[in-house]
Amino acid sequence: MADQFSENDVESLGEKLEHFSQTLASGEQAALIEILERATPQEGDVEGYAFKAKVKGPKSVSMLLRGALRVR
């Protein structure tokens, strides 16, 4: 298994997870989002609040994945 991954890999995974998340019940979607939120590094309480405010909407799973992996 490769230890390295690119931004394209993260984007592709995010799209796949986004499609997958649409097949989940609302409680399962909430659990997936919670897992990704917990995996996201937090540098301070204010930043965490600001990040959570931005993830509402149809792209929340892929946004959380990118945040968790911090690919630049």
N, C-alpha and C positions, 0 to 999 in steps of 0.2 A: 504494500500500500504506500502510495506516495505521501511524503510529508509536506510537500510544497503544493500550493494551489494558487491559481491566478484570480484576478478580479472576474474574468470571464467564467471561471468555474463557479464562483460564488453567485454570479448573476444567473447562470443556468440552473443551479440548485435552487435559488430563490424562486425562479419561475415554476419549477417543478413542484416545490413545496406549496406555492400559491395555488396551483391547480389542484393539488392533493387536498389542501385545506378546504376547498370548496365542496369536497365530497363528505366532509365531516359534519356531524351534528354540532349545534351551537356550543354545547358544553365541551366537546372535543376540540373545537376551534379555540375556545378560551384556554384550555389546558395547553395546547400547542403554543399559543401566544405567551402564556405565563412561563413556559419552559424557555422560550427564546428571550424573554425579558430578563429572566434570572441569569441567563448566560451572557448578557450584555454587560461589559465592564462599566461601572459607574464611578465617575471622578468626584462627584459631589451631589448632595441632595437636590440642588436646584437643577443641575444638568439632567438628572434622572427624570425629574418632573417634566422638563421641557421636551425630552426625548419621547416620553410616553404620550404627550399631547400631540406629537407629530405623527404617530403611527396609526391613527384611526383612519379607516377607509379600506379600499380594496387591496392595497399593496402593503398592508401591515406586516404580513409574514415575511416577505422578501426584505422589507426595510429592517425588520428586527434581525434577520439573519446577517445582513451586511453590518449592522451595528455590533452584533455579537462577535463577528470575525474581524471587524475593523480593517477591512481591506482598503488600501488607498492606492 
